[in-house]
């Protein structure tokens, strides 16, 4: 039986954050209803397939924006369409501005056992720059409520590199969150994605990016502070207590099989990758006509698959086993990329132990330069 991870895209937001380039739409109850029915039809296309699901991830957009009836219908369809692992990890992303105790209790009754809360910052001026719909107070209330309801596997998303952010304001956000003892934290450097309002403000000199020196200082301070709370890094931007690593995201980083549902969702099965139409109306219309919403597909060559396994695997603290890549692809990457690997080792960006290559601390700071060596 094929073991897979499921990603369910909920592409709706009350308001798009100013830094976000993800595929999402404004909240519209009528469209949400039509979308929910289309999503259920796509899920049912897999009714007779032989898949065992190890993780489910409801992402967005803002999944916590969904009316409870819609969420219940989606979850029941998943449960009726797939065989589920006994130790299923089931995550939902929530925005503090769209969640309350009633919703969180419902999530538990539906079998959701992992909450990912997008806090990003606790400083009001930083939240305003990001265009978030919640306050710092509401963010902490959402986290406290999730704990009080009984969730024991909680991730918190934070962003550093925000214009005008200081090391002191970052430490404040970090310490206030850590007082609540989350089991997992995702800490991302702010990216100025072309086309976003924040990117436009940057190129018009309306905001100034954080200095590289301060970003590095924050990056190093974060690792030090989180480690004192038992949160060790296991991926470039992710920290967890032992046993609380996000198994769903590990599926991506290890190049394992996953199925994506919803507009713009991607899937990987073996060496074949495909994606759905990003157009929500086309997505709904295709499924209403009983057709697949898939619009793009490619088959990776063994070398392409090997490169992908290296680039994704190097994000992880565990690194990449060259023997494992050979076993999975038949490509001897240790031989093909021997000069690249030796060069990166000489620069202090990689180290090698037996058949494994791993990023050094300096390599984590310059990870994109490392990855370029394997394109």
N, C-alpha and C positions, 0 to 999 in steps of 0.2 A: 504494500500500500504506500502511495506517495504522500510524504509528510510535507505540508505547505504552511506558509503564513498568509493570512488574509489581511489586505488593506481595504478599508471601506472609506471612500471619499465623501465627505459632507461639505459641499462647496458654498456654504452660505455664511455671511457675516452681517452683523448689524452695521458695521462700518469697517472698511478696510484700513488696516494700520498703514502708516505713511511709508514704512520700509518694506512692505510685503509685496512680493511679485508672484505669490502662489495664485492658483486658479480659483477664484471665488466670485460670488454674486451677492447682491444686497438681499436682505431678508424679505421674503415675499411668500406669504402663507399659501397662496394658490399654486405658485411654482414649486414650493416645497412638497405639497401634496402630490403633484404630478411627478416630481422627481422621485419621491419615495416609491411610488408604484412602479416606475421604470427600473429603479435599483433592485426592487424585489424580483422583477422579471429577469434581470441579468443574473442575480444570484440563483434563480431557479434553473437557469441554463446548465448549472452544474449538479443538478439533482441526482443524476444517474452516474456521476463520475466517482472514481475510487480514490478520493483524497481524504487524508486524515489531517485535521487542522491543529497545529501546535500553538499558534498565536493569532489573535484578532486585534486589529488596531483601527479604531475609529478616529480619523484625522480630518483636517480641513484646511481652509474654512474654520468654522466653529461648530463642532458636533453638539456642544451643549446648548446650541440655539434651537435644536430640534424640539418640536412639541413631543410630549411624552408618548402620545399614541403612535406617532411616526417611528420613534425609536423602538418602542416595543414590537412593532410590526417587522422592522428590519431585523432585530435580534432574533425573533422567533423564526423568521425565514432562514437565517444563517443556521440556527440549531436544527431546522428541519431539512436542510440541504446538504449538510456535511457531517462526517463523523468527527467528533472532537476528542482531543487528547484528555486524559484524566487530569493532567496538571496544566490545563489550558491557561495561558496568560492572555487576559482580555483588557485592553487599554482603551480609555476614551480621553481625548483632549478636551479640556474645559477652559473657558475664559471666565475670570472672576466676575465679570459684569453680566454673565448670563447663567449663573448657577446658584442654587439655593439648597437648603437642607432637604426639601421634598424631592428635588431631582436627584440629589446624591443618594438618598435612600432607595429611590427607584433603581438607580444604576446597580446598587448592590443586589437587589432582588432579581435583576436580570442576569446576574452572573458576572458582571463587570468587576474585576478584582484589582485593577490598576488605574490610578488617576494621574493624568499629566496636566498640571496647572500652569498656564502661561502667565506668569507674574511679570517677568522681564525687568522690572525695577520697582522700588517702593518710594522713590522720590517723585513728587508731583511734577516738577519741572521736566524731569526725564521722561515720564509717561506722556506728557504733553507733546514733547518733541517726537516721540514714537507714534503719536496718534492713537494711544490706547483708550478704551472706553471705560476703564475702571480706575479707581484711586488706589493708593498704597494701602489704605485702611481696608477697602473692599477685598484686596488681594489676600491680606492676612486673614480676614474673616472667612474667605473661601477655603483657605488652607486649614484653618482651625476647624471649620465645619466638616471637612472631609475626614479629618482625624477623629472628631467626636462621633461621626456616623459609623466609624469602625474600619475605614480603609487603612491597611497596614503597608501597602505598596504604593508610595506616592512619589512622583517626579515633579520637580519644579524647574521651569525654564527661566533662565535669566540672560540678559544681554549686557555686555560691556562694550566700551568704545563709543558710547552715546556722546554727542557734542555737549560740552560743558560738564560732563561727568568727571568727578575727581576720585582719587584713590579712597578718600574718606567717605564719599557718598556710596561708593561701591562696597566698602567694608560694612557700612550701615545696612545696606540691603542684604548682603550675605549673612551677617550675624543675626539679623531679625528672622530670616528664613531658617537658619540653622538651629535657632532656639526651638523650633517645632520638630526637629529631628526627622527630616525627610529621608527616605531610603535611597533616593536617586536625584541627581541634579544634572541638567543639561545647561552648559554655559557657553554661549556663542558670542563671538565678536561680531559687532554690527557690520553688515554688508550693505553697500550702497548699490542696489540693483538698478541698472538702466531702466528708465521709464517710470520709476516710482517717484512720488512727490519728494521724498527725502533726497533722492539722487538729483532731482531738478533744483532743489534748494542748495545743494552742495555746489553744482556747477555754476549757479548764479551768485555764489559767494554769500549766501544768506546764513549759512552755517559753516562752522569749521570742524574738520575731522579731528579726532583725538590724535595726539602725537604718537608715533611708533614706540618711543621710549616708554610712555605711560601705558600703552597697551601691553607691552612686554612686562612691565612692573605689575600690572593687574593680573596678567596671566599667571605669573609666578606666585604672587600672593594668594591667588585663588587656590592653587594646588596645595600650598602650605596650609591654608586655613581649613580646607575641606578634609585634608588628611587627618587633622587633629580631631575631627568629628567622625572618623571611621569611613569617610567617603574617598575611595581610591579611584584614580583615573583608570579607565579600561578602554576608552576611545578618546581621540583628540579632544572632543568637546564634552565628554560624558564621564560622570563620576558616580560610583555606587557603593553601597555597603555590600559585604560578601553575600552572594546569592541573590542580589537584587538588580543585577545587570539586565537591561531591557532585552529580553530574548527575541522580541520582534525585530528590533533594529540589528541585532547580531545576525539575523538571517540575511539582511542586506549586505552587511560588511563581510560576511563569509561566502557571499556569492551563492547562497542556497535558494531554493524555489519559493516564489511568492506569487500570489494572485491579487491583482488590484481591480476594484469595482468602482464605477462612477466615471464621470467625464474627466479626461486627461490622466486617468489612473494607468500605471504601468504594471506589467507582469513579467516575470522571468521563469521559464520552465526549461530546465536543462540548458541548452545553448540557444534557446529561442526567446527573444524579447519582443513584446508587443505592447501597444497602448491604445486606449480608447479615444474617440473624438473629444476634443476639449470643448466643443459647442454643446451647451446643455440642451438646447432645443433639438439639435440633431440627435443627441444621445437619447432623448425621450422618444422622438419620432421613430428612430430605428428600432427600439425595443417594442414600441407599440405595434410595429409591423412584424414582430417576431424575428427581427434580424439582430446580429451581433453588432455592438457599437465599436468593435475593433476597427481601426483605420490604418494602422501601421504595424509592420512586423519585420524583424530582421533575424537572421540566423548568424550567431557569432562563430567565426572560425576558431579552431583550437588556440591559435596565437592570440586572437582578440580576447578570448575567454581567460587565457593565462594572464594577459596584461591587466585585465579587470580584477582578477583575483589578487594580484600583487597590490594594485593601487588601493583597492578597498581594504584589503587585509592589513596594509601598513598603517591604516588609521587606528588599528587595535594595539593595545599594549602587548598582547600575545604575539603580535607580528605575523609573519607569513612563513609557513613551512614550504620550502622549495620542492621537497619530496611529495608533499600533498598536491601542489600545483601540477607536478608531473603525473601523479596518479590520476588526477581528474581531467587532464587535457592531453597528456602525451607530449607536452612541450617541456624541454629541458631549459627552464628560464635561468637557472644558475649558469649555464654555458652561454646562452644567447645574450644575457645582460651582465656577464661577468665584469666587463670593463666599467659599466655604469655602477654596479654594486661596489666595486673596489674604489672608484672615484668618490662615491658618497661616503664610504667608510673613512677615506683619507680626509674628507672635509669635516668629519665629526658629526655627520647627519644620520648615519646608519651604524649599527653594529651587527655582527653576525656571530651566532653561537650554534655550532653544529650545522644543521640544515636550515636554521631559522634566521630571517633578517627582521630587524626591529628598528624603529625610530629611536634616536637618542633624544634627550630633552631639547637640544638645539634643533634636532630634526623636526620635532613637533612644532616649533616656532616657524620653521621654514618648510612645512610639509608640502606645500604646493610646488616648490622647487624640486623636492624629492620625487613627487609623482610625475613631473614632466620627463624625468629620465626613463619612464616606462611607457610613454605614449607610443 
